[in-house]
Amino acid sequence: MKRFASIFFVACLSVSHLFSQSLFESALDSVSTDNGEGTSPISMNGYTRGSVFGGGKTYDLATTFAEFALQTNLTKGKTLLNSDIRFRTGVFFNQNEQHVQFKELYAGYSDDIFSVMLGNQIVSWGRTDGFNPTNNITPNDYFFLTADPDDQKLSNFMLRSKIRASQFIDIELIGIPFYIPSNYRYDLFDMGPNVTFGPGVYPEKKLKNGALAGRVNFDLPQIGWSLSYFNGYDPYHGFDVQDVDFSTGNPILTNVAAAYRKQTIGADFAIPIQNFIIRGEMAYNITDNPDNKMYIPASDFSYVGGLETNFSGFTIIAQYIGKAVSDFKELTVPVLADPTNPMAQMEYAGQMIDYENRLFNRKIFNQQEKTNHAASLTLTKSFGYDAWNAELTAFHNFTSKESLIRPKLTWKINDSLATAIGGNYMKGEDKTMFGYASKIMNGAFLELKATF
């Protein structure tokens, strides 16, 4: 696989010398350029908002906070700087907290052929909606509860370059020197008095633990598609048992987040056909030693197929989300051979701890069975001359029998003031991930946001 990575990057670099055009359209479209006609090279905007999320079983108010965001875009010639800095204060899960978050902060160079950016950036790969198996770069703060799920995305410090190989082809190369994990708050889960969670165990901040990624993207009139490769530690990590304390007579477990390295070969496509867009995304994830380390998932093939259309003013996105484990092995429930033997009891206790925690990790990675099947549906509609926008997202996992529904209604009161109200309802059987999370993450949200 290392040979594949070398061939992939050599091919990308070779193609880059054959063609030309511009890149980083999204970054450049968002900034004002000094074109010699009096246009200011700097633009500033932002917002302030108040947000509340509550009504769950564990917390009356899970989060209440106020936030100020300042977003700056500066261009001078072929040089640019982008920043998105957020100042936040509030109560999060009954803890008073203040944060200064550099959502994005990077500098770069861009001309008609080549662009390079260095700094904290958010990169989202894939063409399907919400479920993107090729997107292994961006970590998430899954317990930052707001009206906008995109608020959960976290930036990585990275070197990112793009090359426009032709009118329809661009190449993206990314190097991430240090690992940043996604933020779980499983310490908030009620998993019984014998289970606690300690600080995570992550790779040392050395270049050998960094990540490399590359993508060749094709945007043709009839189809858009890409091929991608990732080699690094997955932000979506598992958990390991750090300590087992038998001093009280009953084992007390301390679990910790633990990162694992993987390689991902991915592809995606989008095909417009009349009033429909057919989307697909797939990734083959390759891992090592899943049998020896409980926090490492088995190699698997993840895929999403979707259909998007407009009907009577509604935008409808329906998706099937699947996963197949290439070398699936059933977990065996331990059996206590001799209940009267203290040594056999200790051995049985250790085996049960290993079994339960391996099963917990499999639930995190949706690898309880050899195959996993789920579906999602999103409906959106604007009305009242686009002053109102209604959105409904539903998800159901047929394998684990977990469900989610999220309605949201947004009212644009005027050009600079908007409010959003909605809710989040998760349901799962006992000891499922949604079963644990629903006690915290179920509830309603209300937000008032002023932009400038």
C-alpha positions in Angstrom: 0.0 0.0 0.0 3.0 2.3 0.6 3.8 1.7 -3.1 0.3 2.7 -4.0 0.7 6.0 -2.1 4.0 6.8 -3.9 2.5 6.0 -7.3 -0.6 8.2 -6.5 1.4 11.3 -5.5 3.9 10.9 -8.4 0.9 10.7 -10.8 -0.6 13.8 -9.3 2.6 15.8 -9.6 3.2 14.5 -13.1 -0.2 15.5 -14.3 0.2 19.0 -12.8 2.8 19.9 -15.3 0.7 19.1 -18.3 -2.2 21.6 -18.0 -3.2 25.0 -16.5 -6.1 27.1 -15.0 -7.1 28.5 -11.7 -8.1 27.0 -8.4 -9.3 27.5 -4.9 -12.5 28.9 -6.3 -14.4 28.8 -3.0 -11.6 30.7 -1.2 -11.2 33.3 -3.9 -14.9 33.8 -4.4 -15.3 34.8 -0.8 -12.7 37.6 -0.8 -12.5 41.0 -2.4 -9.5 41.5 -4.7 -7.6 44.7 -5.5 -8.2 44.8 -9.2 -7.1 48.3 -9.8 -10.6 49.6 -10.0 -10.9 50.8 -6.4 -12.1 47.6 -4.9 -10.9 47.1 -1.3 -8.5 44.3 -0.8 -10.0 43.5 2.6 -13.5 42.4 3.6 -14.8 41.8 7.1 -18.0 40.3 8.3 -19.3 38.3 11.2 -22.1 37.7 13.6 -23.2 37.5 17.2 -25.7 35.0 18.4 -27.3 33.5 21.5 -28.0 29.8 21.5 -29.8 27.4 23.9 -30.2 23.6 23.7 -32.1 21.7 26.3 -35.0 19.5 27.3 -33.0 16.2 27.6 -33.3 13.6 30.3 -29.9 14.3 31.9 -29.7 18.1 31.5 -32.6 20.6 31.5 -30.3 22.9 29.6 -27.3 21.1 28.0 -25.8 24.3 26.5 -26.5 28.0 26.7 -24.0 30.3 25.2 -23.3 33.7 23.5 -20.9 33.9 20.6 -19.2 36.6 18.6 -17.5 35.7 15.3 -15.2 37.8 13.2 -14.4 36.7 9.7 -11.7 38.5 7.7 -10.6 38.0 4.0 -7.6 39.8 2.7 -6.1 39.7 -0.8 -3.2 41.6 -2.2 -2.1 40.6 -5.7 -1.8 36.8 -5.5 -1.5 36.7 -1.8 -4.5 36.0 0.5 -5.3 35.6 4.2 -8.5 34.1 5.6 -9.6 34.0 9.2 -12.6 33.0 11.2 -12.2 33.6 14.9 -15.0 32.9 17.4 -15.3 34.1 21.0 -17.7 32.1 23.1 -18.9 32.1 26.7 -21.6 30.0 28.4 -22.6 27.0 30.3 -21.8 23.6 28.7 -23.2 20.5 30.5 -23.3 22.5 33.8 -19.8 23.8 33.4 -19.0 27.5 33.0 -16.6 27.9 30.0 -15.1 30.5 27.8 -13.5 29.7 24.5 -11.5 31.5 21.8 -11.7 29.3 18.8 -9.7 29.8 15.6 -12.2 28.1 13.3 -10.0 28.9 10.4 -6.8 30.9 10.1 -4.5 30.5 7.1 -2.4 32.4 4.5 -1.8 31.5 0.9 -0.7 32.2 -2.6 -2.9 31.7 -5.7 -2.4 32.3 -9.4 -4.0 30.8 -12.5 -2.2 27.5 -12.2 -1.2 26.8 -8.7 -2.4 27.7 -5.2 -1.0 26.8 -1.8 -2.5 27.5 1.7 -0.8 27.0 5.1 -2.6 27.2 8.4 -5.8 26.0 10.2 -8.3 24.9 7.5 -11.5 22.9 7.2 -11.6 20.5 4.3 -14.7 18.5 3.4 -14.4 15.9 0.7 -17.2 13.9 -0.9 -20.3 14.5 -2.9 -23.0 12.9 -0.8 -25.0 14.6 1.9 -23.8 14.4 5.5 -22.3 10.9 5.2 -18.9 11.1 3.5 -16.7 8.0 3.8 -13.9 9.7 1.8 -13.8 12.6 4.2 -11.1 11.6 6.7 -9.4 14.9 7.3 -11.8 17.1 9.3 -12.4 16.2 13.0 -15.7 17.1 14.7 -16.8 18.3 18.1 -19.9 16.0 18.2 -21.1 17.5 21.5 -21.2 21.1 20.4 -25.0 21.4 20.2 -26.3 24.3 18.0 -28.8 24.9 15.3 -26.2 24.3 12.6 -24.4 20.9 12.4 -21.6 22.6 10.5 -20.6 24.3 13.8 -19.2 20.9 14.9 -16.4 20.9 12.2 -12.9 21.6 13.6 -9.9 22.8 11.6 -6.6 21.1 11.1 -3.2 22.8 10.7 -2.2 21.7 7.2 -0.3 22.5 4.0 -2.9 22.3 1.2 -2.1 22.8 -2.5 -4.3 22.7 -5.6 -3.3 22.5 -9.2 -5.7 23.1 -12.1 -4.6 20.4 -14.5 -7.1 21.4 -17.2 -10.5 23.1 -17.5 -12.2 20.1 -16.0 -9.4 18.5 -13.7 -7.9 19.7 -10.5 -5.5 18.0 -8.1 -5.4 18.5 -4.4 -2.5 17.5 -2.1 -2.7 17.8 1.7 -0.1 17.3 4.4 -1.1 17.4 8.1 1.9 17.3 10.5 0.0 16.7 13.8 -3.0 14.7 14.7 -6.2 16.3 16.0 -9.0 13.9 17.2 -12.7 14.4 17.1 -14.2 15.4 20.4 -16.4 12.8 22.1 -18.0 13.3 25.5 -18.7 9.7 26.4 -17.8 10.7 30.0 -21.3 12.2 30.0 -22.9 8.9 29.3 -24.5 6.9 32.0 -22.7 3.5 31.5 -22.9 2.5 35.1 -20.9 3.2 38.3 -18.1 0.9 37.3 -17.1 2.7 34.1 -15.2 6.0 33.9 -13.4 7.8 31.1 -9.9 9.3 31.4 -7.9 11.6 29.1 -7.3 10.3 25.6 -4.1 8.6 24.5 -3.0 10.1 21.1 0.1 9.8 18.9 3.1 11.9 19.7 3.5 15.1 17.8 6.0 13.9 15.4 6.0 14.1 11.6 5.9 10.3 11.3 2.5 10.4 12.9 1.2 13.0 10.5 -1.2 12.4 7.6 -1.0 12.7 3.8 -4.0 12.9 1.5 -4.5 13.5 -2.2 -7.4 13.8 -4.6 -7.9 14.1 -8.3 -11.2 15.8 -9.1 -13.0 15.8 -12.4 -15.9 18.3 -13.1 -17.4 17.6 -16.5 -20.8 18.8 -17.8 -22.2 15.3 -17.7 -20.6 14.0 -14.5 -18.4 15.1 -11.6 -16.2 12.5 -9.9 -13.0 12.1 -8.0 -10.4 9.6 -6.7 -8.8 10.1 -3.4 -6.3 8.6 -1.0 -5.6 9.1 2.8 -2.9 7.8 5.0 -3.0 8.8 8.7 -4.7 8.6 12.0 -8.4 8.7 11.8 -10.1 11.6 13.7 -13.0 9.2 14.4 -11.2 7.1 17.0 -12.0 4.2 19.2 -11.6 3.5 23.0 -9.2 1.3 25.0 -9.2 0.0 28.5 -6.5 1.9 30.4 -7.0 0.4 33.9 -9.0 -2.1 35.8 -9.2 -1.7 39.5 -10.3 -4.7 41.6 -9.6 -3.2 45.0 -13.3 -2.7 45.8 -14.2 -6.3 44.9 -16.0 -5.2 41.7 -13.8 -4.2 38.7 -13.7 -0.4 38.1 -12.8 0.3 34.5 -11.1 3.4 33.1 -11.5 3.8 29.4 -9.5 6.2 27.2 -9.8 7.4 23.7 -7.2 5.8 21.4 -6.4 6.7 17.9 -5.5 4.2 15.1 -3.8 4.6 11.7 -5.5 3.6 8.5 -5.3 4.0 4.7 -8.4 4.9 2.7 -8.9 4.6 -1.1 -12.0 6.5 -2.1 -14.1 7.6 -5.0 -17.3 9.7 -5.4 -19.5 10.9 -8.3 -22.5 13.1 -9.1 -24.5 12.6 -12.3 -27.3 15.1 -13.2 -30.2 13.5 -15.1 -33.1 15.8 -16.0 -34.6 16.8 -12.6 -32.5 14.4 -10.6 -28.9 14.2 -9.3 -27.5 10.7 -8.6 -24.7 10.8 -6.1 -22.4 8.1 -4.8 -19.4 7.8 -2.6 -17.3 4.8 -1.5 -14.2 4.1 0.5 -12.1 1.0 1.3 -10.5 1.5 4.7 -7.4 -0.6 5.5 -6.3 -1.1 9.1 -3.7 -3.3 10.9 -4.0 -5.5 14.0 -7.7 -5.1 14.7 -7.6 -8.5 16.6 -4.8 -7.3 19.0 -6.1 -3.8 19.7 -9.8 -3.4 20.6 -9.9 0.2 19.4 -8.8 -0.6 15.9 -11.8 -1.4 13.6 -11.5 -4.2 11.0 -10.9 -3.2 7.4 -14.2 -2.3 5.7 -15.9 -1.0 2.6 -18.1 2.0 3.3 -20.5 3.4 0.6 -23.4 5.8 0.2 -25.8 6.1 -2.7 -28.2 9.1 -3.0 -30.8 10.7 -5.1 -31.6 14.4 -5.1 -34.5 16.1 -6.7 -37.0 19.0 -6.5 -40.7 18.4 -6.3 -43.4 21.0 -5.7 -40.9 23.4 -4.2 -39.4 20.7 -1.9 -35.7 19.7 -2.2 -35.6 15.9 -1.5 -32.4 14.0 -0.7 -32.7 10.3 -0.1 -29.7 8.2 0.7 -28.7 4.6 1.5 -25.7 4.2 3.8 -23.9 0.8 3.8 -20.8 -0.9 5.2 -19.3 -4.3 4.7 -16.5 -5.7 6.9 -14.1 -7.7 4.7 -12.8 -10.1 7.4 -15.6 -10.2 9.9 -15.2 -12.3 13.0 -18.0 -12.9 15.6 -17.3 -12.1 19.2 -17.6 -15.0 21.5 -19.4 -14.5 24.8 -17.1 -15.7 27.7 -18.3 -18.6 29.8 -17.4 -19.1 33.5 -16.2 -22.7 33.6 -15.9 -23.1 37.4 -17.9 -20.7 39.5 -16.2 -22.0 42.7 -12.6 -21.3 41.5 -11.4 -17.8 42.4 -8.8 -17.9 39.6 -11.4 -18.9 37.1 -13.6 -16.0 38.3 -10.8 -13.5 37.8 -10.1 -14.9 34.3 -13.8 -14.7 33.5 -14.0 -11.1 34.7 -11.1 -10.1 32.4 -12.6 -11.9 29.5 -16.0 -10.1 30.0 -14.2 -6.8 30.2 -12.5 -7.4 26.9 -15.7 -8.7 25.3 -17.9 -5.7 26.4 -15.3 -3.1 25.3 -14.7 -4.8 22.0 -18.5 -4.8 21.4 -18.6 -1.1 22.5 -16.0 -0.2 19.9 -17.8 -2.2 17.2 -20.9 -0.1 17.9 -18.9 3.1 17.5 -17.7 1.9 14.0 -21.0 0.2 13.0 -19.2 -3.2 12.8 -21.5 -5.2 15.0 -22.4 -7.4 12.0 -20.6 -8.2 8.7 -22.8 -5.7 6.9 -24.5 -2.5 8.2 -27.5 -0.9 6.4 -29.0 2.5 7.1 -31.0 5.2 5.2 -31.5 9.0 5.5 -34.0 11.4 4.1 -33.8 15.2 4.1 -36.6 17.6 3.0 -36.2 21.3 2.7 -38.6 24.0 1.5 -38.4 27.8 1.4 -41.6 29.9 1.5 -42.8 33.4 2.4 -40.6 34.9 -0.3 -37.6 32.9 1.1 -38.1 34.5 4.5 -38.8 31.1 6.0 -37.0 27.8 5.5 -38.2 24.5 6.8 -35.9 21.5 7.1 -36.5 17.9 8.2 -33.8 15.2 8.4 -34.5 11.6 9.4 -32.1 8.7 9.8 -32.6 5.0 10.6 -30.0 2.2 11.0 -31.7 -1.1 10.1 -28.9 -3.2 11.5 -28.6 -1.6 15.0 -32.3 -0.3 15.1 -31.3 3.2 15.9 -33.2 6.3 14.6 -32.9 10.0 14.5 -35.2 12.9 13.5 -34.2 16.6 13.4 -36.7 19.3 12.4 -35.6 22.9 12.0 -37.4 26.1 11.1 -35.5 29.3 10.2 -37.0 32.8 10.0 -35.1 35.6 8.3 -36.5 38.5 10.3 -34.6 41.0 8.1 -31.4 41.2 6.1 -29.2 41.0 9.3 -31.3 39.1 11.8 -32.5 35.5 11.8 -33.9 33.0 14.3 -33.9 29.3 14.2 -35.9 26.8 16.3 -35.9 23.0 16.1 -35.2 19.8 17.9 -33.2 16.6 18.0 -34.7 13.2 18.8 -32.6 10.0 18.9 -33.8 6.6 19.8 -32.0 3.3 20.3 -32.2 0.1 22.2 -30.4 -0.4 25.5 -26.6 -0.1 25.3 -26.7 1.2 21.7 -24.9 4.4 20.9 -28.1 6.3 20.3 -29.5 4.7 23.5 -26.6 6.3 25.5 -26.6 9.6 23.6 -30.4 10.2 23.6 -30.3 11.1 27.3 -28.0 14.0 26.6 -28.6 15.0 23.0 -32.4 14.8 22.8 -34.1 18.2 23.1 -35.0 21.5 21.5 -32.8 24.4 20.4 -33.4 28.1 19.9 -31.0 30.6 18.3 -31.1 34.3 17.5 -28.3 35.5 15.2 -27.4 38.9 14.0 -24.9 39.2 11.1 -22.9 42.2 9.8 
